[in-house]
Amino acid sequence: MFWKFDLHTSSHIDTLLEKEDVTLTELMDEEDVLQECKAQNRKLLDFLVRSQSMEDLVTYITQEPPEEMDEKMKYKYPNISCELLTSDVDQINDRLGEDEPLLSRLYTFLHNEPPLNPLLASFFSKVLSILISRKPGQIIEFLRKKDAFVGLMLKHIGTSALMDLLLRLLTCIESPQLRQDVLNWLNEEKIIQKLIEMVHPSQDDDRHSNASQSLCEIIRLSRDQMIQMQGCPEPDPLLSTIEKEETLEILLSNVFDKEKNESAIVNSIQILLTLLETRRPLEICPSGMNHTAFSVSNSTLQAIRQRLKDFHHLLLEPPKKTAMKTTWGVLDPPVGNTRLNVVRLVASLLQTNTHSINVELIELDTINVLLVRIYSLKLFICSVITYLDMYFRYIWNNFLHVQVEICIATILGSPPCHGDSTENNIEDNPETIRDNILVKHLFQKCQLIQRILDAWESNEKEQSEGGRRRGYMGHLTRIANAIVHNSEKGPNSALMNQLLKDIPDDCRERWETFTANSLAEINKKNTVDLVSTHNIHSSSDDEVDFKEQGFAQDSGLQQAFSDYQMQQMTSNFIDQFGFNDEEFADQEDIVNASFDRIADINFSLNTNESASVALFEACCKERIQQFDDSGSDEEDIWDEKDVTFAPDAQIRHRSSGSTDSEESTDSEEEDGEKRDGAFESSSANPDDRMEVDTNDGK
């Protein structure tokens, strides 16, 4: 109804625009200015696209408001200006995108010294992003004319809004050719090398984080674009640059050849983890592994392999951290973000299943460090404490436990990997056993079986004395199950069974007892049946449920049908199926006999009803008073009285019975008024009554 009759009120903006001296601030003070702009109010748009109005809007989002201004009003006009410029209206986009002086005024925001005002930076980034999306050709041409654009962007890379704007250059351009030109331009400006220089110990943490995130997003976006545009003959120059061995060497040199800085180390590892994201089927990946559909460059693996010794050293001597007080106790030193990310890097390297990487990890004894340090089990004296050491030492750090579990599950589930010379020998002699060197290292040098058993027994002893269950026990159970599963039907099952036989006899007996008792019991507890049902596997199961049921003697029809169902299924059952004529006649007599007995049934009930009848009549004769008001002067409601009517009262009959439904009124009030009129005083003249047309509405 509101829109049908066009009853909406007109905007006050139209009234303001009729004034000759109206200002931009007056219009921005109106609450519906954004709504009218997006609705493309012609008068408003004509005012906004004026040169002075556009300059004022750009000035609001690029210049700091006065410090003395009230905080509530300080960013009101900059915010409204940004919303007006990004309202995605063609007139505003054309006016701003095609006016180079306006773009130059907007560009001057980058000349401010860092750190930028984060709110104004977000306004600037939002406006330039909409222009890149709607006017890519003009904006890219304008930016390429500015020699210092990339340098100014990286100068302010610590501001997140500028990082987002940099990524917009790669995502908002739809034209394949224009996008390739932008990639070539950015590569010529050495943006990858400059971003890597931002991940330097001398830079602040915000620059580390944003530069690392920018590089990671460039890698992912470039790989996604390559998949979507497989027919494109030109490779992505930015991705090719960052995957080069010399580029990664610069990144790792900044981390290891300078002073140890946890932020720089962690963010550098994040870049490496992004490069190591591999293509793996979902069904064979252990929980927590990456599932992205990309392959790993050999140059990337080679650059990391040369620095594995430095990463291993970080596990032993991470950046200094103060002792950490926790609810469990004091950790001195704590695991730290550095070592946790190194373990994640090792897990990703193991997933590539590269021979040179595996050999280097074995030589460094890195896997052993992970186990021993975590579980804090000194099973043997070793000059270099190993990876497994960390697993047993930090018993409450589940982030670390997950990564170590992934490492072990990957080793056990990966097929053997050999060098070229070994691979050729295997091809010449197919009977040669393909040994997985990491599996052998895990069972022999790391003594995985012994450590699992000792850790389990130590936990049970501690619990029996009233202690807590250790935090790694759930992951330890999953590792034990992975060993059992892969020894039965894994790619290394033959080798694992042989290694299990080679362990000491007492240890092998402990392992067999553990898998048969403790492990089976905990697996049974961890297995929860969602629905408990009783499934019958054959017709012979639970014969008690199919025992014969007794029937009444006079239920001849039911008994005959039951006998028919329970008859034996013989070989000539088909020939005997049904009844012949004689049997059918006999059965008819039996059926009719049951119905003949109906006449003998006595439906009368021999009950003594006389007492109940007498009691009911006595109750009816009583005069029950609801309230105790015997002293009242009111008349007795039970006394019989004669009912008399006024002499003028008349019973009015309707003209015909067929018109009862046709004389219904439109409302109950009208019907009530008519009934009240029937009992008016006798002084009313019957001839003065209104006649009702009974034919109305037919």
C-alpha positions in Angstrom: 0.0 0.0 0.0 2.9 2.4 0.9 4.7 1.9 -2.5 1.5 1.6 -4.5 0.4 5.1 -3.8 4.0 6.5 -3.7 3.6 7.9 -0.2 7.4 7.8 0.6 8.8 11.1 1.8 11.2 13.0 -0.4 14.8 13.4 0.8 15.9 16.7 2.4 19.0 16.5 0.1 16.9 17.7 -2.8 15.9 20.7 -0.9 19.5 21.4 0.1 20.7 21.1 -3.5 18.3 23.8 -4.6 20.3 26.3 -2.5 23.0 28.1 -4.4 25.5 28.1 -1.5 25.1 24.5 -0.4 28.4 23.0 0.9 29.7 19.4 0.8 29.7 19.2 4.6 26.0 20.1 4.7 25.2 17.3 2.4 27.4 14.8 4.4 25.6 15.8 7.6 22.4 14.3 6.1 21.8 10.7 7.2 20.6 9.5 3.8 23.4 10.9 1.7 24.9 7.5 1.1 21.5 6.0 0.2 20.8 8.8 -2.2 24.2 8.4 -3.8 23.8 4.7 -4.4 20.3 5.3 -5.6 22.0 7.6 -8.2 20.2 10.8 -7.3 21.0 12.9 -10.4 21.2 16.2 -8.6 23.5 14.8 -5.9 25.8 13.1 -8.3 26.1 16.3 -10.4 27.2 18.1 -7.3 29.6 15.4 -6.2 31.4 15.1 -9.5 32.3 18.8 -9.5 36.0 19.5 -9.4 35.9 21.2 -6.0 33.7 18.5 -4.5 36.0 15.7 -5.7 39.1 17.5 -4.4 37.5 17.9 -1.0 36.5 14.2 -0.9 40.0 13.1 -1.7 41.5 15.6 0.8 39.3 14.2 3.6 40.7 10.7 3.2 44.4 11.7 2.7 45.0 14.4 5.3 45.1 14.0 9.0 42.2 15.7 10.7 43.0 18.4 13.3 44.2 17.1 16.6 41.9 19.5 18.6 38.8 18.2 16.9 36.3 16.1 18.9 37.0 12.4 18.7 33.4 11.7 17.8 33.6 14.0 14.8 37.2 13.6 13.9 36.8 10.8 11.3 33.1 11.4 10.4 33.8 13.3 7.2 36.7 11.1 6.1 34.6 8.0 6.6 31.6 9.4 4.6 34.0 10.6 1.9 35.4 7.1 1.6 31.9 5.6 1.3 30.9 8.1 -1.3 34.0 7.5 -3.4 33.6 3.7 -3.1 29.8 3.6 -3.7 30.6 2.0 -7.1 28.7 4.6 -9.1 29.8 5.0 -12.7 29.9 8.8 -12.7 32.2 8.9 -9.6 34.4 6.1 -10.9 34.8 7.8 -14.3 35.5 11.2 -12.7 38.1 10.0 -10.3 39.7 7.3 -12.6 40.1 9.6 -15.6 41.3 12.8 -13.8 45.1 12.5 -13.4 45.4 15.5 -11.0 42.9 13.9 -8.7 44.8 10.6 -8.8 48.0 12.5 -8.1 46.4 14.1 -5.0 45.3 10.7 -3.9 48.8 9.2 -4.5 50.4 11.8 -2.3 49.2 9.9 0.7 52.1 7.4 0.1 54.6 10.2 0.7 53.8 10.4 4.3 56.3 9.1 6.8 55.6 5.7 8.4 53.7 4.7 10.4 50.6 5.7 8.5 47.3 6.4 10.2 45.7 3.0 10.0 42.2 4.3 9.5 43.2 6.8 6.7 45.3 4.0 5.2 42.3 1.8 5.0 40.3 4.6 3.3 43.1 5.1 0.8 43.4 1.4 0.1 39.7 0.9 -0.3 39.4 3.8 -2.8 42.4 2.7 -4.9 41.2 -0.9 -4.9 37.8 0.0 -6.3 39.5 2.0 -9.0 41.8 -0.9 -9.9 38.8 -3.1 -10.2 36.7 -0.7 -12.3 39.3 1.2 -14.2 42.3 -1.2 -14.4 43.8 0.1 -17.6 43.9 3.8 -16.5 45.1 3.1 -12.9 47.9 0.6 -13.9 49.1 3.1 -16.5 49.1 5.9 -13.9 51.0 3.7 -11.3 53.6 2.6 -13.8 54.5 6.2 -14.4 55.4 6.5 -10.8 58.9 5.1 -10.4 58.7 5.1 -6.7 55.4 3.3 -6.3 56.7 -0.2 -5.4 59.3 1.4 -3.0 56.6 3.5 -1.3 54.3 0.5 -0.9 57.1 -1.5 0.7 58.0 1.4 2.9 54.6 1.2 4.4 54.3 -2.6 4.3 54.0 -2.6 8.1 50.5 -1.2 7.7 48.1 -4.0 6.9 45.9 -1.9 4.6 48.9 -1.3 2.2 49.6 -5.0 2.2 46.0 -5.7 1.1 46.4 -3.1 -1.7 49.5 -4.8 -3.0 47.5 -8.1 -3.2 44.7 -6.3 -5.0 47.0 -5.6 -7.9 47.2 -9.4 -8.4 43.6 -10.3 -7.8 41.4 -7.5 -9.1 42.6 -7.5 -12.8 40.5 -9.8 -14.9 42.2 -9.3 -18.3 44.8 -12.1 -18.7 47.1 -9.9 -20.8 46.9 -6.9 -18.5 47.5 -9.2 -15.5 50.6 -10.6 -17.1 51.9 -7.1 -17.8 51.4 -6.2 -14.2 53.3 -9.4 -13.1 56.2 -8.6 -15.4 56.2 -5.0 -14.2 56.3 -6.0 -10.5 59.0 -8.6 -11.3 61.1 -6.0 -13.0 60.7 -3.8 -10.0 62.2 -6.8 -7.9 59.3 -6.8 -5.6 60.0 -10.4 -4.4 63.6 -9.5 -3.5 62.5 -6.3 -1.7 59.8 -8.2 0.3 62.4 -10.8 1.3 64.6 -7.9 2.6 61.7 -6.9 4.8 62.0 -10.3 6.6 65.3 -9.2 8.2 66.2 -9.2 11.9 66.8 -5.5 11.7 63.2 -4.8 10.7 60.3 -4.7 13.2 57.8 -7.5 13.8 55.0 -5.9 11.8 57.1 -5.7 8.7 58.2 -9.3 9.2 54.6 -10.5 9.5 53.1 -8.5 6.6 56.0 -9.1 4.2 55.9 -12.9 4.9 52.1 -12.9 4.5 52.4 -11.0 1.2 54.9 -13.6 -0.1 52.7 -16.5 1.0 49.7 -15.0 -0.7 51.6 -14.3 -3.9 52.7 -18.0 -4.0 49.1 -19.2 -3.4 47.5 -16.8 -5.8 50.1 -17.5 -8.5 49.5 -21.3 -8.2 45.8 -20.9 -8.3 46.0 -18.7 -11.4 48.2 -21.3 -13.1 45.6 -24.0 -12.5 42.8 -21.8 -13.8 44.7 -20.7 -16.9 46.5 -23.9 -17.9 46.6 -22.8 -21.5 48.6 -19.7 -20.8 52.0 -20.1 -22.4 53.8 -17.6 -20.1 54.8 -18.8 -16.6 54.2 -16.6 -13.6 57.3 -14.5 -13.2 56.8 -13.8 -9.5 56.4 -17.5 -8.6 59.4 -18.4 -10.7 61.5 -15.8 -8.9 60.5 -16.9 -5.4 61.1 -20.6 -6.2 64.7 -19.9 -7.4 67.4 -21.4 -5.2 69.4 -18.1 -5.0 66.2 -16.2 -3.9 65.6 -18.7 -1.0 69.3 -18.5 -0.1 69.0 -14.8 0.5 66.0 -15.5 2.7 67.8 -18.1 4.8 71.0 -16.1 5.0 69.1 -13.2 6.5 67.8 -15.6 9.2 70.9 -17.7 10.1 73.8 -15.4 9.3 72.6 -12.6 11.4 71.6 -12.5 15.1 68.8 -14.8 16.0 65.4 -13.1 15.9 62.4 -15.3 16.6 60.0 -13.2 14.5 62.2 -13.3 11.4 62.8 -17.0 11.8 59.1 -17.9 12.2 58.0 -15.8 9.3 60.7 -17.1 7.1 59.6 -20.7 7.9 56.0 -19.7 7.0 57.2 -18.8 3.5 59.0 -22.2 3.2 55.9 -24.0 4.4 53.9 -22.4 1.8 56.4 -23.4 -0.9 56.2 -27.0 0.4 52.5 -27.4 0.1 52.1 -30.5 -2.0 49.5 -32.4 -3.9 48.3 -35.5 -1.9 45.1 -37.5 -2.0 42.9 -36.8 1.0 42.4 -40.5 1.8 46.1 -41.2 2.4 47.0 -38.1 4.3 47.3 -38.4 8.1 45.3 -35.9 10.1 46.8 -32.4 10.1 48.6 -32.7 6.8 48.2 -30.2 3.9 45.9 -31.1 1.1 46.6 -28.3 -1.5 47.0 -29.4 -5.1 50.6 -28.1 -5.9 53.9 -29.7 -6.5 57.2 -28.8 -4.9 60.1 -27.3 -6.9 63.4 -29.2 -6.7 65.2 -25.9 -6.3 63.2 -25.2 -3.2 64.1 -28.6 -1.7 67.8 -28.1 -2.5 67.9 -24.7 -0.9 66.3 -26.0 2.3 68.5 -29.1 2.4 71.6 -27.0 2.5 70.3 -25.3 5.6 68.9 -28.3 7.4 71.9 -28.3 9.8 71.0 -24.7 10.8 67.4 -25.7 11.4 68.5 -28.7 13.5 70.7 -26.4 15.5 67.7 -24.2 16.3 66.0 -27.2 18.0 69.0 -27.5 20.3 69.7 -23.8 20.8 66.6 -21.7 20.0 66.5 -18.0 20.7 66.7 -17.3 24.4 63.3 -17.2 26.1 62.5 -16.6 29.7 61.0 -19.3 31.9 57.2 -19.6 31.5 54.9 -20.3 34.5 52.0 -22.5 33.6 49.3 -24.3 35.6 51.3 -27.4 35.3 54.6 -25.9 36.4 57.5 -23.8 35.2 58.9 -24.5 31.7 62.5 -23.5 31.5 63.0 -23.2 28.6 59.6 -23.4 27.0 59.2 -25.0 23.5 58.7 -21.6 21.9 57.3 -20.6 18.5 60.7 -21.1 16.8 61.1 -24.8 17.6 57.4 -25.5 17.0 57.7 -24.1 13.5 61.0 -26.0 12.8 59.1 -29.2 13.7 56.3 -28.2 11.3 59.0 -27.7 8.6 60.5 -31.1 9.2 57.0 -32.7 8.9 56.4 -31.0 5.6 59.8 -32.1 4.3 59.0 -35.7 5.2 55.8 -35.5 3.2 57.8 -34.7 0.1 59.6 -38.1 0.5 62.8 -36.8 -1.1 65.9 -39.1 -0.8 68.5 -36.4 -0.2 66.3 -34.8 2.5 65.8 -38.1 4.2 69.5 -38.9 4.2 70.3 -35.5 5.7 67.7 -35.9 8.4 69.2 -39.3 9.3 72.7 -38.0 9.4 71.6 -35.1 11.7 69.6 -37.5 13.9 66.8 -35.0 13.8 63.9 -37.4 14.3 65.5 -38.7 17.5 65.6 -35.1 18.9 61.9 -34.8 18.4 61.1 -37.9 20.4 63.6 -37.8 23.3 63.2 -34.1 24.2 59.4 -34.3 24.4 59.1 -37.5 26.4 62.0 -36.8 28.7 63.2 -40.4 28.5 67.0 -41.0 28.8 67.1 -44.4 27.4 70.7 -44.1 26.2 73.5 -41.5 26.4 73.9 -39.6 23.2 76.0 -36.6 22.4 73.2 -35.1 20.4 69.8 -35.1 22.0 67.2 -35.9 19.3 63.7 -34.9 18.0 61.9 -37.7 19.8 63.5 -36.3 22.9 61.3 -33.2 22.6 58.1 -35.2 22.4 58.6 -36.9 25.7 60.0 -33.9 27.5 57.2 -31.4 26.9 54.3 -33.7 28.0 51.6 -31.0 27.9 52.4 -29.3 24.6 49.8 -30.8 22.2 50.9 -28.5 19.3 54.2 -30.3 19.4 52.7 -33.7 19.9 50.6 -33.3 16.8 53.6 -32.5 14.6 55.7 -35.4 15.9 52.8 -37.7 15.3 52.5 -36.5 11.7 56.2 -37.1 11.2 56.1 -40.7 12.5 52.8 -41.4 10.5 54.4 -40.0 7.4 57.5 -42.1 7.7 55.6 -45.3 8.4 53.1 -44.7 5.5 55.6 -43.5 2.8 56.9 -45.9 0.2 60.7 -46.5 0.0 62.6 -43.7 -1.7 66.0 -44.3 -3.2 68.7 -42.4 -5.1 69.3 -42.8 -8.8 72.1 -45.4 -8.5 70.1 -47.5 -6.0 67.0 -47.2 -8.2 68.8 -48.5 -11.2 70.1 -51.5 -9.2 66.5 -52.3 -8.1 65.3 -52.2 -11.7 68.0 -54.7 -12.7 67.2 -57.0 -9.8 63.5 -56.9 -9.0 64.0 -59.3 -6.1 66.0 -56.7 -4.2 64.2 -55.6 -1.1 63.3 -51.9 -1.1 64.2 -50.6 2.4 62.9 -47.4 3.8 65.9 -45.8 5.4 63.7 -43.6 7.7 61.7 -46.6 9.0 64.9 -48.4 9.8 66.3 -45.3 11.5 63.0 -44.9 13.5 63.1 -48.5 14.8 66.8 -49.0 15.3 68.5 -45.7 16.2 65.4 -43.9 17.7 64.2 -47.1 19.5 60.6 -46.1 18.9 59.1 -49.4 20.3 61.1 -49.3 23.5 60.2 -45.6 24.1 56.5 -46.2 23.6 56.5 -49.1 26.1 58.6 -47.2 28.7 56.4 -44.1 28.3 53.2 -46.1 28.7 54.5 -48.0 31.8 55.8 -44.8 33.3 52.4 -43.2 32.9 50.5 -46.1 34.4 52.9 -46.1 37.4 52.3 -42.4 37.9 48.6 -42.8 37.6 48.6 -45.6 40.1 50.3 -43.3 42.6 47.5 -40.7 42.2 49.2 -38.7 39.5 47.7 -37.3 36.3 47.6 -39.0 33.0 50.2 -37.4 30.8 49.2 -35.1 28.0 50.8 -37.1 25.2 49.1 -40.4 25.9 46.4 -39.9 23.3 49.0 -39.2 20.6 51.1 -42.1 21.8 48.1 -44.4 21.3 47.7 -43.1 17.8 51.4 -43.7 17.1 51.1 -47.3 18.4 48.1 -47.9 16.2 49.9 -46.5 13.2 52.7 -49.0 13.8 50.3 -51.9 14.1 48.3 -50.8 11.0 51.4 -50.3 8.8 53.0 -53.5 9.9 49.9 -55.4 8.7 49.1 -53.7 5.3 51.4 -50.7 4.8 53.9 -50.0 2.1 56.7 -51.0 4.6 54.9 -53.9 6.2 57.6 -56.5 5.3 60.4 -54.3 6.6 58.5 -53.4 9.8 57.8 -57.0 10.6 61.5 -57.8 10.1 62.5 -54.9 12.3 60.0 -56.0 15.0 61.6 -59.5 15.0 65.1 -58.0 15.4 64.4 -56.1 18.6 65.4 -57.8 21.8 63.2 -60.7 22.9 62.1 -59.2 26.2 61.1 -56.0 24.3 59.2 -57.9 21.6 57.3 -59.9 24.3 56.4 -56.6 26.0 55.2 -55.1 22.7 53.0 -58.2 21.9 51.5 -58.1 25.4 51.0 -54.3 25.1 49.2 -54.5 21.7 47.1 -57.5 22.8 46.0 -56.1 26.2 46.6 -52.4 26.9 46.3 -51.1 23.4 43.3 -53.2 22.5 41.6 -52.2 25.7 42.1 -48.4 25.1 41.0 -48.8 21.5 37.8 -50.5 22.7 37.2 -47.6 25.1 37.8 -45.0 22.4 35.4 -46.8 20.0 31.9 -45.5 20.6 28.9 -47.1 19.0 26.6 -44.4 17.8 23.6 -46.7 17.7 23.3 -49.9 19.7 21.3 -52.4 17.7 20.8 -56.1 17.8 21.4 -57.5 14.3 20.1 -61.0 13.4 22.6 -62.5 11.0 20.6 -65.7 10.1 17.2 -67.2 10.5 18.6 -69.6 13.1 19.6 -66.8 15.5 17.5 -66.2 18.6 15.0 -69.0 17.8 13.3 -68.1 21.1 11.9 -65.0 19.5 10.0 -67.2 16.9 8.4 -69.7 19.3 4.8 -70.7 18.6 2.2 -68.5 20.2 -1.0 -69.9 21.8 -4.4 -69.0 20.4 -7.9 -69.2 21.8 -9.7 -72.4 21.2 -12.6 -70.8 19.4 -10.3 -68.8 17.1 -10.4 -71.3 14.3 -9.5 -68.9 11.5 -6.4 -67.5 13.2 -5.2 -71.0 14.1 -5.7 -72.3 10.6 -3.7 -69.4 9.2 -0.9 -69.9 11.7 -0.7 -73.6 10.8 -0.4 -72.6 7.2 2.4 -70.2 7.8 4.4 -72.6 10.0 4.3 -75.6 7.7 7.6 -77.0 6.5 9.1 -75.8 3.2 9.6 -79.1 1.4 11.0 -79.6 -2.1 7.5 -80.1 -3.5 6.1 -77.0 -1.7 5.0 -75.4 -5.0 2.9 -78.5 -5.8 1.3 -78.4 -2.4 0.7 -74.7 -2.3 -2.9 -73.6 -1.5 -6.0 -75.8 -0.9 -7.8 -78.2 -3.1 -11.6 -78.0 -3.4 -12.3 -80.6 -0.7 -10.0 -78.9 1.8 -11.4 -75.5 1.0 -14.9 -76.8 1.7 -13.9 -78.3 5.0 -12.2 -75.1 6.0 -15.4 -73.2 5.2 -17.3 -75.4 7.6 -14.8 -74.7 10.3 -14.9 -70.9 9.7 -18.7 -70.9 9.7 -18.8 -72.9 12.9 -17.0 -70.1 14.8 -19.6 -67.6 13.6 -22.5 -69.8 14.6 -21.4 -69.6 18.2 -22.1 -65.9 18.2 -25.8 -66.6 19.0 -24.8 -68.4 22.2 -22.9 -65.4 23.6 -24.7 -63.7 26.4 -24.0 -59.9 26.3 -25.9 -59.1 29.4 -23.8 -58.3 32.5 -25.0 -59.8 35.8 -24.2 -56.8 38.0 -26.1 -55.3 40.9 -27.3 -52.0 39.5 -30.1 -51.3 42.0 -27.8 -49.8 44.7 -26.2 -47.4 42.2 -29.5 -46.3 40.9 -30.8 -45.5 44.3 -27.7 -43.6 45.2 -27.9 -41.5 42.0 -31.6 -40.6 42.7 -30.8 -39.6 46.3 -28.1 -37.2 45.1 -30.5 -35.6 42.6 -33.0 -35.0 45.3 -30.6 -33.2 47.6 -30.5 -29.4 47.4 -26.8 -28.6 47.4 -25.7 -25.1 48.4 -22.4 -24.0 47.0 -21.8 -21.5 49.8 -22.7 -21.4 53.5 -25.2 -18.6 53.3 -28.1 -20.1 55.2 -28.7 -16.8 57.0 -29.2 -14.9 53.8 -32.6 -13.5 52.9 -32.2 -14.5 49.3 -34.8 -16.7 47.7 -34.2 -20.4 47.5 -33.1 -21.2 44.0 -34.6 -24.7 44.3 -38.2 -23.5 44.9 -40.5 -24.0 42.0 -42.1 -20.8 40.7 -44.4 -19.8 38.0 -42.8 -18.0 35.1 -44.9 -15.1 33.7 -44.3 -12.8 30.7 -45.3 -9.2 30.0 -48.7 -9.0 28.2 -47.1 -7.0 25.3 -44.3 -9.5 24.7 -44.6 -11.1 21.3 -42.9 -13.9 19.7 -41.7 -12.8 16.3 -41.4 -15.4 13.6 -39.3 -15.0 10.5 -41.2 -14.8 7.3 -39.9 -18.1 6.0 -37.4 -20.6 7.2 -35.5 -20.5 3.9 -34.3 -16.9 4.5 -32.6 -17.5 7.8 -29.1 -17.7 6.4 -29.7 -14.8 3.9 -30.6 -12.3 6.6 -27.2 -12.5 8.4 -25.7 -9.2 9.2 -22.2 -7.9 8.5 -21.2 -7.8 12.1 -22.2 -9.2 15.5 -23.0 -5.7 16.8 -25.8 -5.2 14.2 -27.2 -8.6 15.0 -27.2 -7.7 18.7 -29.0 -4.4 18.0 -31.8 -6.2 16.1 -32.3 -8.7 19.0 -32.4 -5.8 21.5 -35.1 -4.1 19.3 -37.3 -7.1 19.7 -37.9 -6.3 23.4 -38.6 -2.6 23.2 -41.5 -1.1 25.3 -45.1 -1.7 24.3 -45.4 2.0 23.3 -43.5 1.4 20.1 -45.7 1.2 17.1 -45.2 -2.0 15.1 -45.9 -0.2 11.9 -42.8 2.0 12.4 -40.4 -0.8 12.1 -37.9 -0.9 9.3 -38.7 -3.4 6.6 -35.7 -5.6 5.6 -35.4 -6.7 2.0 -34.8 -10.4 2.2 -33.8 -10.5 -1.4 -30.7 -8.3 -0.9 -27.5 -10.1 -1.6 -29.1 -12.8 -3.7 
